[in-house]
């Protein structure tokens, strides 16, 4: 057994989302959003590097020796699965292990807005799941793939960095390919996938212009494309895609978005009232004619007003979702207050004298 497995086993027993290892501090666990140290000595550089080296493949070791970060999946001796990033920093080696459940969660178990399941009914177009790092984007996409896998007969090609949830083919065939293991780039993976008779293509991240361009081509030519971006609203997502491509392609990109973008789901993880868990809260944009016109007219800043009035088709702003979850007693009001865009409607849920409320009042709320 690799020595690092002992830390991972402890993290799993505590129900943490991530295990952090760094030189000069004890191992730490991410528990419900907070980073907490375990009772252990500060890790020395040689000690931690030896732990990490035990689980690196020869190619990963070579990559790491050259000064590159290494991303990979790791399965411990007790069959727990982790997404791993190993890196170097000023004080030495560091590593982060993200726990990946062995069973793919269902869309229903995640309590996501019902429209997310409806997006899976489309046969072509693009659906984007966005949010900051660690907000559950990969989990949502895995649940969408699992729903498609259980309900439709499709060829699903998933391009990931690295492979996290492992899908077993059910009604569909699911082909999972890993960046730098099975393909040199996401763009090359999408280009190759289009020659492999796909129905659905999942792109782990639309991280550069070439990947965006190929993903758009796939969505326009009869495929359902699922992808992620590290953006925190529908408006920022649209602006990011438009800005990712050269100016001479701007009009073509806006036309694609207005015609082939099906929707954007932006996720946030907000603490539950007992502070022992977190719940996914989503801003949802569903493409319609009005939003399409705003995109082509470069008036994306007006999209939030469309989200506010589009509840009947499943749209909602972040503030609407937060307020509904507070009223249902599903999330902590103080944590929600921190995420809210317009904080005034949330102030009445925060006890008077609370530090977070005082801080915002002094700034004019």
C-alpha positions as a Python dict, from the first residue, in 0.01 Angstrom:
ca = {
    (1, 'X'): (0, 0, 0),
    (2, 'X'): (129, 345, -90),
    (3, 'X'): (198, 545, 226),
    (4, 'X'): (-13, 832, 100),
    (5, 'X'): (-319, 605, 115),
    (6, 'X'): (-331, 644, 494),
    (7, 'X'): (-408, 1016, 459),
    (8, 'X'): (-661, 948, 185),
    (9, 'X'): (-835, 682, 394),
    (10, 'X'): (-860, 925, 686),
    (11, 'X'): (-1005, 1192, 458),
    (12, 'X'): (-1259, 949, 319),
    (13, 'X'): (-1366, 840, 666),
    (14, 'X'): (-1424, 1207, 758),
    (15, 'X'): (-1628, 1272, 444),
    (16, 'X'): (-1397, 1544, 313),
    (17, 'X'): (-1399, 1664, -46),
    (18, 'X'): (-1024, 1719, -79),
    (19, 'X'): (-698, 1620, 90),
    (20, 'X'): (-418, 1881, 76),
    (21, 'X'): (-53, 1791, 128),
    (22, 'X'): (218, 2058, 138),
    (23, 'X'): (567, 2101, 277),
    (24, 'X'): (588, 2275, 614),
    (25, 'X'): (233, 2212, 732),
    (26, 'X'): (38, 1903, 840),
    (27, 'X'): (-202, 1732, 595),
    (28, 'X'): (-529, 1922, 563),
    (29, 'X'): (-885, 1820, 479),
    (30, 'X'): (-1145, 2028, 298),
    (31, 'X'): (-1458, 1987, 509),
    (32, 'X'): (-1776, 2163, 391),
    (33, 'X'): (-1572, 2440, 236),
    (34, 'X'): (-1323, 2490, 523),
    (35, 'X'): (-962, 2370, 517),
    (36, 'X'): (-879, 2195, 847),
    (37, 'X'): (-544, 2042, 958),
    (38, 'X'): (-530, 1688, 1093),
    (39, 'X'): (-326, 1591, 1399),
    (40, 'X'): (2, 1510, 1232),
    (41, 'X'): (351, 1658, 1213),
    (42, 'X'): (447, 1919, 955),
    (43, 'X'): (548, 1744, 636),
    (44, 'X'): (914, 1767, 533),
    (45, 'X'): (1009, 1818, 168),
    (46, 'X'): (1190, 1486, 121),
    (47, 'X'): (914, 1301, 306),
    (48, 'X'): (632, 1442, 96),
    (49, 'X'): (820, 1400, -231),
    (50, 'X'): (875, 1034, -150),
    (51, 'X'): (504, 989, -77),
    (52, 'X'): (409, 1147, -409),
    (53, 'X'): (671, 965, -615),
    (54, 'X'): (529, 629, -505),
    (55, 'X'): (208, 691, -699),
    (56, 'X'): (349, 863, -1010),
    (57, 'X'): (391, 665, -1331),
    (58, 'X'): (728, 693, -1510),
    (59, 'X'): (579, 942, -1760),
    (60, 'X'): (434, 1149, -1477),
    (61, 'X'): (769, 1144, -1296),
    (62, 'X'): (943, 1267, -1610),
    (63, 'X'): (686, 1543, -1655),
    (64, 'X'): (722, 1645, -1290),
    (65, 'X'): (1103, 1647, -1311),
    (66, 'X'): (1077, 1893, -1600),
    (67, 'X'): (892, 2134, -1373),
    (68, 'X'): (538, 2070, -1498),
    (69, 'X'): (231, 2017, -1283),
    (70, 'X'): (85, 1668, -1312),
    (71, 'X'): (-289, 1589, -1327),
    (72, 'X'): (-406, 1231, -1308),
    (73, 'X'): (-656, 991, -1154),
    (74, 'X'): (-550, 769, -867),
    (75, 'X'): (-721, 466, -717),
    (76, 'X'): (-607, 375, -366),
    (77, 'X'): (-566, 19, -238),
    (78, 'X'): (-916, 24, -86),
    (79, 'X'): (-1059, 124, -428),
    (80, 'X'): (-1123, 489, -347),
    (81, 'X'): (-1083, 714, -650),
    (82, 'X'): (-921, 1059, -656),
    (83, 'X'): (-843, 1334, -904),
    (84, 'X'): (-487, 1446, -827),
    (85, 'X'): (-282, 1757, -898),
    (86, 'X'): (87, 1748, -801),
    (87, 'X'): (289, 2069, -821),
    (88, 'X'): (596, 2251, -695),
    (89, 'X'): (591, 2576, -501),
    (90, 'X'): (838, 2794, -315),
    (91, 'X'): (870, 2560, -16),
    (92, 'X'): (866, 2235, -212),
    (93, 'X'): (617, 1977, -334),
    (94, 'X'): (240, 2008, -298),
    (95, 'X'): (-50, 1781, -389),
    (96, 'X'): (-428, 1801, -382),
    (97, 'X'): (-650, 1492, -393),
    (98, 'X'): (-1016, 1544, -487),
    (99, 'X'): (-1236, 1253, -374),
    (100, 'X'): (-1444, 1101, -654),
    (101, 'X'): (-1738, 878, -552),
    (102, 'X'): (-1730, 532, -704),
    (103, 'X'): (-2097, 556, -797),
    (104, 'X'): (-2210, 821, -1042),
    (105, 'X'): (-2482, 1031, -874),
    (106, 'X'): (-2818, 1070, -1045),
    (107, 'X'): (-2953, 1407, -1149),
    (108, 'X'): (-3241, 1357, -905),
    (109, 'X'): (-3006, 1291, -614),
    (110, 'X'): (-2822, 1617, -682),
    (111, 'X'): (-3149, 1813, -652),
    (112, 'X'): (-3062, 2023, -954),
    (113, 'X'): (-3324, 2233, -1135),
    (114, 'X'): (-3550, 2008, -1348),
    (115, 'X'): (-3445, 2190, -1666),
    (116, 'X'): (-3100, 2030, -1639),
    (117, 'X'): (-3258, 1693, -1717),
    (118, 'X'): (-3451, 1850, -2006),
    (119, 'X'): (-3122, 1963, -2163),
    (120, 'X'): (-3037, 1593, -2199),
    (121, 'X'): (-3336, 1544, -2432),
    (122, 'X'): (-3181, 1754, -2710),
    (123, 'X'): (-3010, 1589, -3004),
    (124, 'X'): (-2783, 1877, -3103),
    (125, 'X'): (-2654, 2203, -2965),
    (126, 'X'): (-2435, 2304, -2673),
    (127, 'X'): (-2499, 2300, -2298),
    (128, 'X'): (-2243, 2461, -2067),
    (129, 'X'): (-2202, 2391, -1695),
    (130, 'X'): (-1995, 2667, -1539),
    (131, 'X'): (-1866, 2784, -1204),
    (132, 'X'): (-1553, 2830, -998),
    (133, 'X'): (-1320, 2542, -921),
    (134, 'X'): (-1475, 2296, -675),
    (135, 'X'): (-1840, 2385, -734),
    (136, 'X'): (-1944, 2043, -866),
    (137, 'X'): (-1932, 2100, -1242),
    (138, 'X'): (-1778, 1759, -1310),
    (139, 'X'): (-2035, 1590, -1087),
    (140, 'X'): (-2325, 1754, -1271),
    (141, 'X'): (-2183, 1658, -1610),
    (142, 'X'): (-2123, 1301, -1491),
    (143, 'X'): (-2486, 1282, -1378),
    (144, 'X'): (-2601, 1412, -1718),
    (145, 'X'): (-2390, 1151, -1897),
    (146, 'X'): (-2527, 880, -1668),
    (147, 'X'): (-2885, 993, -1742),
    (148, 'X'): (-2817, 975, -2116),
    (149, 'X'): (-2642, 640, -2070),
    (150, 'X'): (-2946, 494, -1889),
    (151, 'X'): (-3223, 638, -2106),
    (152, 'X'): (-3100, 663, -2467),
    (153, 'X'): (-2906, 449, -2714),
    (154, 'X'): (-2616, 675, -2805),
    (155, 'X'): (-2244, 687, -2870),
    (156, 'X'): (-2112, 919, -2597),
    (157, 'X'): (-1750, 1036, -2616),
    (158, 'X'): (-1618, 1202, -2300),
    (159, 'X'): (-1291, 1399, -2312),
    (160, 'X'): (-1157, 1459, -1961),
    (161, 'X'): (-855, 1594, -1773),
    (162, 'X'): (-824, 1357, -1597),
    (163, 'X'): (-1096, 1088, -1603),
    (164, 'X'): (-1293, 1121, -1280),
    (165, 'X'): (-1619, 922, -1263),
    (166, 'X'): (-1594, 592, -1451),
    (167, 'X'): (-1901, 517, -1664),
    (168, 'X'): (-2002, 162, -1755),
    (169, 'X'): (-2194, 140, -2081),
    (170, 'X'): (-2564, 76, -2022),
    (171, 'X'): (-2819, 167, -2291),
    (172, 'X'): (-2546, 379, -2453),
    (173, 'X'): (-2181, 322, -2536),
    (174, 'X'): (-1963, 554, -2327),
    (175, 'X'): (-1604, 612, -2444),
    (176, 'X'): (-1384, 803, -2199),
    (177, 'X'): (-1057, 957, -2318),
    (178, 'X'): (-802, 1131, -2098),
    (179, 'X'): (-596, 1436, -2188),
    (180, 'X'): (-223, 1356, -2232),
    (181, 'X'): (-297, 983, -2198),
    (182, 'X'): (-525, 922, -2496),
    (183, 'X'): (-522, 1262, -2669),
    (184, 'X'): (-281, 1558, -2688),
    (185, 'X'): (-541, 1834, -2645),
    (186, 'X'): (-914, 1888, -2606),
    (187, 'X'): (-927, 2045, -2952),
    (188, 'X'): (-767, 1738, -3109),
    (189, 'X'): (-1001, 1518, -2905),
    (190, 'X'): (-1311, 1692, -3041),
    (191, 'X'): (-1174, 1686, -3396),
    (192, 'X'): (-1107, 1312, -3368),
    (193, 'X'): (-1443, 1245, -3198),
    (194, 'X'): (-1630, 1388, -3495),
    (195, 'X'): (-1490, 1102, -3705),
    (196, 'X'): (-1603, 842, -3449),
    (197, 'X'): (-1979, 856, -3511),
    (198, 'X'): (-2066, 1042, -3188),
    (199, 'X'): (-2408, 1147, -3068),
    (200, 'X'): (-2282, 1329, -2758),
    (201, 'X'): (-1940, 1484, -2696),
    (202, 'X'): (-1837, 1599, -2350),
    (203, 'X'): (-1549, 1848, -2348),
    (204, 'X'): (-1384, 1870, -2006),
    (205, 'X'): (-1300, 2239, -2048),
    (206, 'X'): (-1332, 2493, -2327),
    (207, 'X'): (-995, 2637, -2236),
    (208, 'X'): (-867, 2785, -2564),
    (209, 'X'): (-984, 2925, -2896),
    (210, 'X'): (-920, 2606, -3093),
    (211, 'X'): (-1123, 2393, -2851),
    (212, 'X'): (-1409, 2645, -2858),
    (213, 'X'): (-1401, 2648, -3236),
    (214, 'X'): (-1416, 2268, -3268),
    (215, 'X'): (-1687, 2240, -3001),
    (216, 'X'): (-1896, 2496, -3190),
    (217, 'X'): (-1848, 2301, -3512),
    (218, 'X'): (-1958, 1979, -3343),
    (219, 'X'): (-2270, 2144, -3199),
    (220, 'X'): (-2361, 2294, -3537),
    (221, 'X'): (-2324, 1965, -3722),
    (222, 'X'): (-2577, 1752, -3539),
    (223, 'X'): (-2414, 1663, -3207),
    (224, 'X'): (-2503, 1738, -2846),
    (225, 'X'): (-2196, 1901, -2688),
    (226, 'X'): (-2159, 1932, -2311),
    (227, 'X'): (-1879, 2144, -2173),
    (228, 'X'): (-1748, 2354, -1887),
    (229, 'X'): (-1602, 2699, -1832),
    (230, 'X'): (-1466, 2863, -1518),
    (231, 'X'): (-1716, 3148, -1535),
    (232, 'X'): (-1958, 3260, -1264),
    (233, 'X'): (-2266, 3372, -1460),
    (234, 'X'): (-2440, 3324, -1793),
    (235, 'X'): (-2336, 3672, -1903),
    (236, 'X'): (-1970, 3608, -1825),
    (237, 'X'): (-1991, 3274, -2004),
    (238, 'X'): (-2120, 3430, -2325),
    (239, 'X'): (-1864, 3711, -2308),
    (240, 'X'): (-1583, 3460, -2248),
    (241, 'X'): (-1674, 3259, -2558),
    (242, 'X'): (-1708, 3566, -2778),
    (243, 'X'): (-1377, 3704, -2655),
    (244, 'X'): (-1199, 3368, -2692),
    (245, 'X'): (-1204, 3386, -3072),
    (246, 'X'): (-1037, 3641, -3303),
    (247, 'X'): (-1227, 3966, -3382),
    (248, 'X'): (-1289, 3856, -3741),
    (249, 'X'): (-1490, 3558, -3606),
    (250, 'X'): (-1695, 3766, -3363),
    (251, 'X'): (-2012, 3782, -3573),
    (252, 'X'): (-1998, 3411, -3651),
    (253, 'X'): (-1954, 3331, -3281),
    (254, 'X'): (-2251, 3547, -3178),
    (255, 'X'): (-2461, 3379, -3445),
    (256, 'X'): (-2360, 3036, -3314),
    (257, 'X'): (-2449, 3127, -2957),
    (258, 'X'): (-2790, 3264, -3052),
    (259, 'X'): (-2876, 2957, -3259),
    (260, 'X'): (-2693, 2658, -3105),
    (261, 'X'): (-2630, 2737, -2738),
    (262, 'X'): (-2910, 2556, -2555),
    (263, 'X'): (-2840, 2678, -2205),
    (264, 'X'): (-2594, 2769, -1933),
    (265, 'X'): (-2604, 2629, -1578),
    (266, 'X'): (-2379, 2816, -1334),
    (267, 'X'): (-2320, 2641, -1002),
    (268, 'X'): (-2234, 2760, -652),
    (269, 'X'): (-2200, 2545, -340),
    (270, 'X'): (-2367, 2709, -39),
    (271, 'X'): (-2360, 2578, 316),
    (272, 'X'): (-2663, 2406, 462),
    (273, 'X'): (-2824, 2553, 779),
    (274, 'X'): (-2647, 2303, 1006),
    (275, 'X'): (-2312, 2396, 841),
    (276, 'X'): (-2240, 2025, 792),
    (277, 'X'): (-2289, 2012, 418),
    (278, 'X'): (-2328, 2219, 103),
    (279, 'X'): (-2604, 2245, -153),
    (280, 'X'): (-2568, 2328, -522),
    (281, 'X'): (-2742, 2654, -611),
    (282, 'X'): (-2775, 2728, -981),
    (283, 'X'): (-2827, 3024, -1206),
    (284, 'X'): (-2993, 2891, -1522),
    (285, 'X'): (-3019, 3044, -1867),
    (286, 'X'): (-3230, 2875, -2135),
    (287, 'X'): (-3176, 3012, -2483),
    (288, 'X'): (-3477, 3182, -2642),
    (289, 'X'): (-3534, 3435, -2917),
    (290, 'X'): (-3508, 3736, -2686),
    (291, 'X'): (-3173, 3625, -2540),
    (292, 'X'): (-3047, 3539, -2888),
    (293, 'X'): (-3122, 3895, -3004),
    (294, 'X'): (-2941, 4039, -2701),
    (295, 'X'): (-2634, 3831, -2785),
    (296, 'X'): (-2624, 3934, -3152),
    (297, 'X'): (-2677, 4299, -3054),
    (298, 'X'): (-2392, 4273, -2799),
    (299, 'X'): (-2629, 4356, -2513),
    (300, 'X'): (-2551, 4055, -2297),
    (301, 'X'): (-2564, 4279, -1987),
    (302, 'X'): (-2945, 4275, -2026),
    (303, 'X'): (-2968, 3893, -2005),
    (304, 'X'): (-3029, 3886, -1623),
    (305, 'X'): (-3365, 4057, -1675),
    (306, 'X'): (-3462, 3773, -1910),
    (307, 'X'): (-3360, 3517, -1647),
    (308, 'X'): (-3581, 3689, -1389),
    (309, 'X'): (-3889, 3665, -1610),
    (310, 'X'): (-3820, 3319, -1754),
    (311, 'X'): (-3921, 3104, -1459),
    (312, 'X'): (-4186, 2919, -1660),
    (313, 'X'): (-3915, 2765, -1885),
    (314, 'X'): (-3675, 2691, -1600),
    (315, 'X'): (-3465, 3007, -1592),
    (316, 'X'): (-3358, 3173, -1271),
    (317, 'X'): (-3101, 3421, -1148),
    (318, 'X'): (-2859, 3336, -872),
    (319, 'X'): (-3045, 3565, -630),
    (320, 'X'): (-3380, 3400, -708),
    (321, 'X'): (-3229, 3056, -646),
    (322, 'X'): (-3067, 3167, -321),
    (323, 'X'): (-3385, 3325, -187),
    (324, 'X'): (-3592, 3016, -271),
    (325, 'X'): (-3339, 2792, -95),
    (326, 'X'): (-3334, 3016, 214),
    (327, 'X'): (-3713, 3012, 232),
    (328, 'X'): (-3708, 2633, 202),
    (329, 'X'): (-3448, 2626, 484),
    (330, 'X'): (-3203, 2441, 260),
    (331, 'X'): (-2907, 2680, 295),
    (332, 'X'): (-2749, 2905, 557),
    (333, 'X'): (-2869, 3268, 514),
    (334, 'X'): (-2533, 3417, 611),
    (335, 'X'): (-2347, 3210, 353),
    (336, 'X'): (-2612, 3292, 91),
    (337, 'X'): (-2576, 3662, 174),
    (338, 'X'): (-2212, 3643, 71),
    (339, 'X'): (-2299, 3501, -272),
    (340, 'X'): (-2594, 3732, -346),
    (341, 'X'): (-2560, 3996, -616),
    (342, 'X'): (-2825, 4234, -476),
    (343, 'X'): (-2787, 4193, -101),
    (344, 'X'): (-3082, 4405, 12),
    (345, 'X'): (-3349, 4129, -15),
    (346, 'X'): (-3127, 3902, 194),
    (347, 'X'): (-3063, 4143, 481),
    (348, 'X'): (-3385, 4054, 664),
    (349, 'X'): (-3269, 3692, 696),
    (350, 'X'): (-2949, 3797, 877),
    (351, 'X'): (-2975, 3865, 1254),
    (352, 'X'): (-2907, 4227, 1345),
    (353, 'X'): (-2557, 4286, 1472),
    (354, 'X'): (-2409, 4005, 1262),
    (355, 'X'): (-2060, 4099, 1145),
    (356, 'X'): (-2129, 4018, 779),
    (357, 'X'): (-2435, 4245, 776),
    (358, 'X'): (-2255, 4529, 952),
    (359, 'X'): (-1975, 4517, 698),
    (360, 'X'): (-2212, 4552, 405),
    (361, 'X'): (-2423, 4819, 574),
    (362, 'X'): (-2114, 5033, 628),
    (363, 'X'): (-2048, 5009, 254),
    (364, 'X'): (-2402, 5114, 167),
    (365, 'X'): (-2535, 4755, 130),
}
